[in-house]
Amino acid sequence: MKIPFLPVKNLLITTVSKYTGISNFNLYFRIFPFFYSLFLGASAYFLTKSLSKSKSAPIWATVFTYFAGSFGFIVTYLKGRTIGGESIFWATQPQSAGGNPPQIISGFIFLAAIYFYLNLNSQQNKSAKRILFVICVLLFGTLVSFKVYAGVVALVSLGVAGLWQLIKERKFETLILAFISGLLSVLLYFPNTSGSTSFLIFQPWWYVRTMIVEPSRLNLLDWELRRQTYIYEHNWKRVIFLEGVGFLILFFGNLGMRFLGLWELLKTHIFIKAAIVISIILPLLFLQKGVASNTSQFLQYFVLLFGILAGIQISKIPSKLRYILAPVVVILMLPTQIGLLNEFYSRPAFAKISQNEIVALDFIRENTPGDTVILTPPYNQYLDLKDTTQNVWDWFDTSYVSALSARRTYFDDYEQADIMGYNWRPRLETKKTVFENKDLTTVSEAFKETNANILYYPKSVKPIIEPSAYGLNLIFENEDVEVWKTN
């Protein structure tokens, strides 16, 4: 789950675009992700360097961060003699985060926050300590602006580390850091939510069960039938055994060769221990409102930290033995990622935006005031235009019109609105009235209710009543799109 980026991040992209002439679109999806990837590797490298004195540990940790995959390739090979299955056990691997800017940003900020926190703990100079404290507050406190999951894991772990420090050292430093960072997170998070509902739903073990029975995952329906039979017979030992094995499959399957970091987990810093435990426990207990499986994103921090621990552990293996084991580790970490690359570049795109739509949205951006509100068609999940690659508006309900026109829309992306706890259904009904109702008076009143200045729609989903009938003027038209404006 994410909430809108901080203004400083948007300002950075806008500024770079202004002085280089590179479009925001290319910066956001093509250029900046490359640098985000570099930052992710660098944060893993320097965090590992602060945790281990070994020169090879940071290198190995970086290798795990960039190249290690899950054991999903074993499943796909047994099922169809192919390699792949990156997220068969539910966790998306760090390498895929490049396609999701909020995710990869949260990844390197998360690791950077831990790095500066460890330096804060070891710093003796009071002046330097104050600077590090402020940096930690900014990093921990703003994580929630990119991914709520990262913020939750980091802040709860900080609280656990603070309690441990209080008990062991009689110091309040980490607890104070957790409190101030938490306060900053609340100030950033709640203005972007309705504040009325939680985004989490208590649903224990859902990921383990679905991993086992879903045809696209393990497809072990017999396993689930046996579990239900044992529950009916009150054979709790066998139920516990099946549930335990299911958990172990999820645990080791997601880690892949990162499981080598298990021994190092016992010896690492309390913050990292807490973060790993929290990021595996929370998805086992909770789903997300709106998009149930979104809480699997907690697992990405579990996987990320284990990669660092695995790198440290391998560096401790005696040199002679390492020369034998290293090739084996590399060979077993790569197949899933090779399969992922093949899958990504061999399949057609999920959705597209036609050039005609881009031209129309550019027209809106260049010819309307910044406070313009656009009304778009309601998403129809049953519409099938038989396109090989669906138009983005036919694929799913997204905010692409707002993103590409740099203008507000009346209502789009119901999924995110639902996650944030907003009552979005009345607005959806208003949109349906404008586009689907046959009564002119009703449609006219509904459109006025939106306070929109622009009516935008692809011609394939044009409204039943012509917009000119209730006073709108056609200001742009091409083969795919019409744009209407109020008087």
Summary of the structure (lengths in Angstrom):
residues: 487
radius of gyration: 25.4
end to end distance: 39.0
largest distance: 83.2
contacts: 1567
relative contact order: 0.10
helix: 67%
strand: 6%
